[in-house]
């Protein structure tokens, strides 16, 4: 905050008393003060200037402090330069903060399906996702603060296709994988996964 001061006697010494509207006050000898508002809202500021002759004047104004959206960054445990396969579970790590540390809530989504809300803290900063079929998959996280601010972050994964797996049921073949000449042999797949 900076004030423009006009005084007909420029060599006068001045004192400034700042009421910053958030319960904090400060005294300076220059018409300038740095201040950080920890909560959004509208603040009434009063600055009282007194010169070395005891003359006083006041300035009143308002400052509107806007809410800042939470900071959000996503990463994959183990690093992002990994090869993933369909059906594999991966752990997504959330790094988030807000000014001045407002409580945060998040939900995560995969393929258009969203989780319930979760409170974000150090103990609740990861979640596990099972990758669906092969191809590209996007995981989204929405982080909310208690003042209506939110941030959306996405991670995209590519899962490679696994070959199908199956077993063969053999009828007419003995345990030595031998069949008698002229006898019918039946082969049928079962336990097929893809």
C-alpha positions in Angstrom: 0.0 0.0 0.0 1.4 3.4 -1.0 0.1 6.8 -0.2 0.7 10.0 -2.2 1.5 12.7 0.3 1.4 16.4 -0.4 2.9 18.7 2.2 3.7 22.4 1.7 6.8 22.0 3.9 8.6 19.0 2.3 11.2 18.7 5.1 8.6 17.9 7.7 9.0 14.6 9.4 5.9 12.4 9.3 4.5 9.4 11.2 1.9 7.1 9.7 -0.4 4.9 11.7 -2.1 2.2 9.6 -5.3 0.4 10.6 -5.4 -2.4 8.0 -9.0 -3.5 8.6 -8.1 -7.1 9.5 -7.2 -6.5 13.2 -3.6 -5.5 12.4 -2.0 -2.1 12.8 1.4 -0.7 11.9 3.4 2.5 12.4 5.8 3.8 9.8 7.8 6.9 8.9 7.3 6.5 5.2 4.0 6.5 3.3 4.4 2.9 2.2 3.6 -0.4 3.8 3.7 -4.0 2.6 0.9 -6.2 3.9 -0.5 -9.7 3.1 -4.2 -10.3 3.7 -4.7 -13.9 4.8 -8.4 -14.1 4.0 -10.4 -12.9 1.0 -13.0 -10.1 1.7 -13.4 -6.3 1.8 -11.2 -4.4 4.2 -11.6 -0.8 5.5 -8.2 0.8 5.7 -7.5 4.0 7.8 -4.2 5.8 7.6 -3.5 8.6 10.0 -0.6 10.9 9.2 1.0 13.2 11.8 3.7 15.7 11.0 6.4 17.0 13.4 4.3 20.0 14.1 1.5 17.8 15.4 -0.9 18.3 12.5 -3.0 15.3 11.6 -4.9 14.1 8.6 -6.7 10.8 7.8 -7.2 8.8 4.6 -9.9 6.1 4.3 -10.2 3.5 1.6 -11.3 0.0 0.9 -9.4 -3.0 -0.5 -11.1 -6.0 -2.0 -9.0 -9.2 -1.6 -10.0 -11.9 -4.0 -9.8 -15.6 -3.2 -6.9 -17.4 -4.8 -7.6 -20.8 -6.3 -5.7 -23.7 -4.7 -2.3 -24.9 -6.1 -2.5 -28.4 -7.4 0.1 -30.7 -9.0 -0.3 -34.5 -9.8 2.4 -37.1 -10.2 2.7 -40.8 -10.5 4.5 -42.7 -7.8 7.6 -44.2 -9.4 7.7 -41.4 -12.0 5.9 -40.8 -15.3 8.3 -42.5 -17.6 6.8 -45.9 -17.0 5.1 -48.4 -19.3 1.6 -49.3 -18.1 -0.6 -52.2 -19.1 -4.4 -52.5 -19.1 -5.8 -53.5 -15.7 -2.6 -52.3 -13.8 -3.1 -50.3 -10.7 -1.2 -47.0 -10.4 -0.8 -44.6 -7.5 -1.4 -40.9 -8.1 0.2 -38.5 -5.7 -1.4 -35.1 -5.0 0.6 -32.0 -4.1 -1.7 -29.1 -3.1 -1.8 -26.0 -1.0 -3.9 -22.9 -0.5 -3.3 -19.4 1.0 -3.2 -19.3 4.0 -3.7 -23.0 4.3 -7.5 -23.1 4.0 -9.0 -26.6 4.4 -9.0 -28.4 1.1 -11.3 -31.0 -0.4 -10.8 -33.1 -3.5 -12.4 -35.6 -5.7 -10.9 -37.6 -8.5 -12.4 -38.9 -11.8 -11.6 -41.6 -14.3 -13.4 -42.0 -17.6 -16.2 -39.6 -16.5 -16.9 -41.4 -13.1 -16.1 -39.2 -10.0 -15.2 -40.3 -6.5 -16.8 -38.9 -3.4 -15.3 -35.8 -1.8 -12.1 -36.4 0.3 -10.4 -34.1 2.8 -6.9 -33.3 1.6 -4.1 -33.7 4.1 -0.7 -35.4 4.2 -2.3 -38.7 5.2 -4.8 -38.5 2.4 -2.6 -37.3 -0.5 -2.6 -40.4 -2.8 -5.2 -42.6 -4.5 -5.1 -45.7 -6.6 -6.5 -46.2 -10.0 -6.9 -49.3 -12.1 -6.3 -48.6 -15.8 -9.1 -49.8 -18.0 -8.6 -51.2 -21.5 -5.6 -50.4 -23.6 -5.3 -46.9 -25.0 -5.2 -43.4 -23.5 -6.8 -42.8 -20.1 -7.2 -39.4 -18.3 -7.3 -39.1 -14.6 -8.7 -35.8 -13.3 -8.5 -34.2 -9.8 -10.7 -31.3 -8.7 -9.3 -29.5 -5.6 -11.7 -27.1 -3.7 -11.1 -24.6 -0.9 -13.7 -23.4 1.6 -14.1 -20.1 -0.1 -15.3 -21.4 -3.5 -12.0 -21.5 -5.3 -11.1 -24.7 -7.2 -8.4 -26.1 -9.6 -8.7 -28.9 -12.1 -5.6 -31.0 -13.0 -5.3 -33.9 -15.4 -2.8 -36.8 -15.9 -2.9 -38.8 -19.1 -1.7 -42.4 -19.2 -1.2 -44.8 -22.1 -1.9 -48.5 -21.2 -0.6 -51.1 -23.6 -2.7 -54.1 -24.6 -2.0 -57.4 -23.0 -2.4 -60.5 -25.2 -5.3 -62.8 -24.4 -4.7 -65.7 -22.0 -6.6 -69.0 -22.0 -6.3 -72.6 -21.1 -7.1 -75.6 -23.3 -9.4 -78.4 -22.2 -8.3 -81.6 -23.9 -10.7 -84.6 -24.3 -9.3 -87.8 -25.8 -5.7 -87.1 -24.9 -4.0 -88.8 -22.0 -1.7 -87.1 -19.5 1.4 -87.8 -21.7 -0.2 -85.7 -24.4 -0.8 -88.8 -26.5 -3.9 -89.7 -28.5 -4.9 -93.0 -30.1 -5.0 -93.2 -33.8 -8.5 -93.0 -35.2 -9.9 -91.7 -31.9 -11.7 -88.4 -31.7 -9.7 -85.6 -29.9 -11.6 -82.4 -28.7 -9.8 -79.2 -27.8 -11.7 -76.3 -26.3 -10.5 -73.1 -24.7 -11.6 -72.0 -21.2 -10.7 -69.4 -18.6 -10.3 -66.8 -21.5 -9.2 -63.3 -20.4 -8.6 -60.3 -22.6 
